[in-house]
C-alpha cells in the first residue's frame, strides 16, 4: 500500500468559527464549502472541517475527544513559529504550549483551534520546506 495521507477531516462544533481560524488565522482558502463542511486543498492532501454531528453520523460512532492527536504546520524560520502562534491566537486559537526548544532541536509550540484540535507550529532545520510547501522528513 502506498504511504500517503489523502484527507484529514476534523469534527467542529461551529463551522463559521472554525473557518475564521483557518482562513483568517492561517490565511488558507477553501476549495469547497457548504453549510456542513469546508475543504482546503493542502500540499498533497485535503483538510476538511465538518460539523461534528454529521461526521459522527457518517462514521457511525459518537463524537470523540480530539486530545489523542496533533496536526503539524512547519514554518521556514524560528521567528515564523512565534509569528504564526500569535496570529492563530488572534484569530480564535488557544496557546497550549508557548514556543520553546525541544530536545531533538528546532523550535515549536502548540495552538488549539476553536474546537480543541492541537496544532504543533514548528521550525526544524533538519526538515527543509520546498518552495511549494512540501516538508521533507528528517534529512
C-alpha positions as CSV (number, residue, x, y, z in Angstrom):
1,X,0.0,0.0,0.0
2,X,1.3,3.4,-0.9
3,X,2.4,5.5,2.1
4,X,0.2,8.7,1.9
5,X,-2.5,10.6,3.6
6,X,-5.3,11.9,1.3
7,X,-7.8,13.6,3.6
8,X,-7.8,14.7,7.2
9,X,-11.3,15.6,8.5
10,X,-11.8,17.4,11.8
11,X,-15.2,17.4,13.5
12,X,-16.1,21.0,14.5
13,X,-18.8,22.5,16.7
14,X,-19.2,25.8,14.8
15,X,-18.3,25.8,11.2
16,X,-18.1,29.6,10.9
17,X,-15.8,29.9,14.0
18,X,-13.6,27.1,12.5
19,X,-13.5,28.8,9.1
20,X,-12.4,32.1,10.8
21,X,-9.5,30.3,12.4
22,X,-8.3,28.6,9.2
23,X,-9.0,31.4,6.8
24,X,-8.0,34.4,8.8
25,X,-5.5,32.7,11.1
26,X,-3.6,30.5,8.7
27,X,-4.6,32.5,5.6
28,X,-5.9,29.4,3.8
29,X,-8.6,29.5,1.2
30,X,-11.4,26.9,0.9
31,X,-11.7,25.0,-2.3
32,X,-15.3,23.9,-1.5
33,X,-17.8,24.8,1.3
34,X,-21.4,24.4,2.2
35,X,-23.4,24.6,5.4
36,X,-21.9,21.5,6.8
37,X,-18.3,21.2,5.5
38,X,-15.3,23.2,4.3
39,X,-12.5,21.7,2.3
40,X,-9.0,23.2,2.0
41,X,-6.5,21.9,-0.7
42,X,-3.2,21.3,1.1
43,X,0.2,20.4,-0.4
44,X,-0.6,16.8,-1.3
45,X,-3.8,16.2,0.7
46,X,-7.1,17.8,1.6
47,X,-8.2,19.1,5.0
48,X,-11.9,19.0,5.8
49,X,-13.7,20.6,8.7
50,X,-17.2,19.1,9.1
51,X,-19.9,19.6,11.7
52,X,-19.4,17.1,14.5
53,X,-22.9,15.6,14.3
54,X,-22.5,14.9,10.6
55,X,-19.1,13.4,11.0
56,X,-20.2,11.3,13.9
57,X,-23.2,10.0,11.9
58,X,-21.2,9.3,8.8
59,X,-18.5,7.4,10.7
60,X,-21.2,5.6,12.9
61,X,-19.5,6.5,16.1
62,X,-20.2,9.0,18.8
63,X,-18.2,12.2,19.0
64,X,-14.7,11.5,20.5
65,X,-12.2,13.7,22.3
66,X,-9.6,15.0,20.0
67,X,-6.8,15.1,22.5
68,X,-5.2,11.9,21.1
69,X,-3.5,13.6,18.1
70,X,-2.0,16.7,16.9
71,X,-1.5,18.2,13.4
72,X,1.7,19.8,12.3
73,X,2.4,23.0,10.5
74,X,6.1,23.6,9.7
75,X,7.4,27.1,9.0
76,X,10.6,28.3,7.4
77,X,12.2,30.0,10.3
78,X,12.4,30.1,14.1
79,X,10.8,33.6,14.1
80,X,8.0,32.2,12.0
81,X,6.9,30.0,14.8
82,X,6.2,32.9,17.2
83,X,4.6,34.9,14.4
84,X,2.3,32.0,13.4
85,X,1.3,31.2,17.1
86,X,0.5,34.9,17.7
87,X,-1.6,35.2,14.5
88,X,-3.5,32.0,15.3
89,X,-4.2,33.1,18.9
90,X,-5.5,36.5,17.5
91,X,-8.0,34.5,15.3
92,X,-9.6,32.2,17.8
93,X,-6.8,29.8,18.7
94,X,-5.7,29.0,22.3
95,X,-2.0,28.7,23.0
96,X,-1.5,25.2,24.6
97,X,2.3,25.5,24.9
98,X,4.4,28.6,24.2
99,X,7.2,28.0,21.7
100,X,10.4,26.5,23.1
101,X,13.3,24.3,22.0
102,X,12.6,20.6,22.2
103,X,15.4,18.2,23.0
104,X,15.6,17.0,19.4
105,X,16.3,20.5,18.1
106,X,14.4,23.2,16.3
107,X,11.7,25.4,17.9
108,X,8.0,24.6,18.4
109,X,4.8,25.5,20.3
110,X,1.2,24.3,20.3
111,X,-2.0,26.0,19.5
112,X,-5.5,24.6,19.7
113,X,-8.1,25.5,17.1
114,X,-11.5,26.7,18.4
115,X,-12.6,23.0,18.7
116,X,-9.6,21.9,20.7
117,X,-7.6,20.2,17.8
118,X,-4.0,20.6,18.7
119,X,-1.6,22.1,16.1
120,X,2.2,21.9,16.5
121,X,3.7,25.0,14.9
122,X,7.3,24.1,14.3
123,X,10.6,25.1,12.7
124,X,13.2,22.3,12.3
125,X,16.3,23.0,10.3
126,X,16.6,19.2,9.5
127,X,13.1,19.3,7.8
128,X,13.6,21.5,4.8
129,X,10.5,23.0,3.1
130,X,10.4,23.3,-0.7
131,X,9.1,26.5,-2.4
132,X,5.8,24.6,-2.9
133,X,5.4,23.9,0.8
134,X,6.4,20.2,0.9
135,X,8.3,19.2,4.0
136,X,11.0,16.5,3.7
137,X,11.2,14.3,6.7
138,X,14.5,14.5,8.6
139,X,17.3,14.9,6.1
